């Protein structure tokens, strides 16, 4: 059901963007603090990462716009008791956000669905690096919500949270019994960017 709502949200965002009065494009990059949520997250600590990519902004009026993005995002988590034991998950994320500006102050809020495509997954320790991509699902469905500030000339800064709707680990079948893991992505992203052409 969540996937259906997410798909509808993505389609609605694309449809609304097609009716935009203005179209502007930009870039963004920043730091990420990622971990996992869910009953199987265990003693997981946050892991520092990076994200960067391209931004398109389709203005519907002076306050509301639709903003799809194409981002390379480092996610994952690390052992709470051993920072040398961590799982690095790298995604190509596509959020489609409704962005609401508050006026002359430059303050804005953003919210929308997000789909992520797993590019790589490695389990790293102080002495080894193991490819574990086959243990994780190739697509992650979730959402993004944030707040930020953009000046009229184009520069912006923001803080965003990425949450997952779906489990990211593949189901395991042992002796005709399927074991489902409750593990979802979770990440805070602090970023800077530039929208060419201003707000």
C-alpha positions in Angstrom: 0.0 0.0 0.0 2.8 2.4 0.9 4.5 1.7 -2.5 1.2 2.5 -4.2 0.8 5.8 -2.4 4.5 6.6 -3.2 4.0 5.8 -6.9 0.9 8.0 -7.0 2.9 10.8 -5.3 5.7 10.5 -7.9 3.3 10.6 -10.8 1.4 13.6 -9.3 4.7 15.5 -8.8 5.7 14.9 -12.4 2.2 15.9 -13.7 2.3 19.1 -11.7 5.8 19.9 -12.8 4.7 19.7 -16.4 2.3 22.6 -15.7 4.9 24.8 -14.1 5.2 28.5 -15.0 8.9 28.7 -14.5 11.8 26.1 -14.6 15.2 26.6 -13.0 18.0 24.2 -12.4 20.8 23.9 -9.9 23.3 21.8 -8.0 23.7 20.8 -4.3 26.0 18.9 -2.0 26.5 18.2 1.7 27.1 15.9 4.6 24.9 13.0 5.7 24.5 11.3 9.1 22.9 7.9 8.4 21.7 4.9 10.4 18.8 2.5 10.4 15.4 2.2 12.1 13.3 -0.8 12.8 13.2 -3.6 15.3 16.3 -5.3 13.8 18.4 -2.1 13.8 20.1 -3.2 17.0 23.0 -1.2 18.4 23.6 0.9 15.3 25.4 4.2 15.4 25.2 7.0 12.9 27.7 7.0 10.0 29.1 10.1 8.3 28.7 10.3 4.6 28.2 12.6 1.6 25.5 13.4 -0.9 25.5 15.5 -4.1 23.6 16.0 -7.3 21.3 18.0 -9.6 18.2 20.0 -8.8 15.3 21.1 -11.0 12.7 23.6 -9.6 9.4 24.1 -11.3 7.5 27.1 -10.0 3.7 27.0 -9.9 3.4 30.4 -8.3 5.4 32.7 -6.1 5.2 30.4 -3.1 4.8 26.8 -4.3 7.1 24.8 -6.5 7.8 21.2 -7.4 11.5 20.2 -7.0 12.7 16.8 -8.4 16.3 15.9 -7.7 18.9 13.4 -8.8 21.3 12.6 -6.0 24.2 10.3 -5.2 23.7 9.5 -1.5 26.0 7.6 0.9 23.9 5.8 3.6 24.3 2.8 5.9 25.3 2.4 9.5 28.1 1.2 11.8 28.4 -0.9 15.0 27.7 1.1 18.1 30.6 -0.5 19.9 33.1 -0.7 17.0 33.3 2.2 14.5 35.6 0.1 12.3 32.7 -2.3 11.5 30.3 -0.5 9.2 28.0 -1.1 6.2 28.2 1.4 3.4 25.1 1.7 1.2 25.4 4.0 -1.8 22.2 5.0 -3.6 21.0 7.0 -6.5 18.1 8.9 -4.9 15.2 10.6 -6.8 13.1 12.7 -4.5 10.1 14.7 -5.9 9.4 17.5 -3.4 6.7 20.0 -2.9 8.5 23.2 -1.8 6.7 26.1 -0.1 8.5 29.4 0.3 7.3 31.8 3.1 8.0 35.0 1.2 10.7 37.7 1.4 12.4 35.9 4.3 13.8 33.2 2.1 12.6 30.4 4.5 11.2 27.3 2.8 9.8 23.9 3.7 9.9 20.8 1.5 8.2 17.4 1.6 7.7 14.6 -0.8 8.2 10.9 -1.8 11.6 9.5 -2.7 12.8 6.4 -4.5 16.4 5.1 -4.2 18.3 2.7 -6.4 21.1 0.8 -4.7 24.4 1.3 -6.5 26.7 -0.6 -4.1 26.8 -2.2 -0.6 30.0 -3.1 1.3 30.7 -4.3 4.8 34.0 -2.8 5.9 36.1 -3.6 8.9 39.6 -2.5 9.9 41.1 -5.4 7.9 38.6 -6.3 5.1 35.9 -5.1 2.7 33.2 -7.4 1.6 30.6 -6.9 -1.2 27.1 -7.5 0.4 24.9 -6.0 -2.3 23.2 -9.3 -2.9 21.8 -9.1 0.7 20.0 -5.8 0.1 17.0 -4.9 -2.0 17.8 -2.9 -5.2 15.1 -0.3 -4.6 14.2 1.7 -1.5 11.0 3.6 -1.2 10.8 6.5 1.3 10.2 10.1 1.9 12.1 13.4 2.4 11.2 16.4 4.6 13.2 19.5 5.3 13.6 23.2 5.9 16.0 25.7 4.5 16.8 29.2 3.4 17.4 30.5 -0.1 18.4 34.0 -1.0 17.1 35.7 -4.2 20.3 35.4 -6.1 20.2 31.6 -5.9 22.4 30.2 -3.0 20.6 28.0 -0.5 21.2 26.0 2.6 19.0 23.3 4.1 18.5 20.5 6.5 16.6 17.4 5.4 15.5 14.1 6.8 15.2 10.9 4.7 13.1 8.1 6.1 12.3 4.7 4.6 8.9 3.1 4.1 10.2 -0.3 3.1 12.7 -2.9 4.5 16.1 -2.7 2.7 17.2 -6.3 3.5 16.1 -9.2 1.3 13.9 -11.8 2.9 15.7 -15.0 3.9 14.1 -18.5 3.5 15.3 -21.3 5.7 13.6 -24.7 5.7 10.5 -23.3 3.9 10.3 -20.5 6.5 10.6 -16.9 5.3 12.4 -14.5 7.7 11.6 -10.9 7.1 14.0 -8.3 8.5 12.6 -5.0 9.8 15.4 -2.6 8.8 14.9 0.8 7.1 17.1 3.6 6.0 17.3 6.8 8.1 19.5 9.9 7.3 19.9 13.5 8.1 21.4 15.7 5.4 22.9 19.1 5.7 23.5 20.7 2.3 24.4 23.8 0.4 23.3 24.5 -3.2 22.7 27.0 -5.9 19.6 27.4 -8.1 20.5 29.3 -11.2 18.2 32.2 -11.9 17.3 32.8 -8.3 14.2 31.7 -6.3 
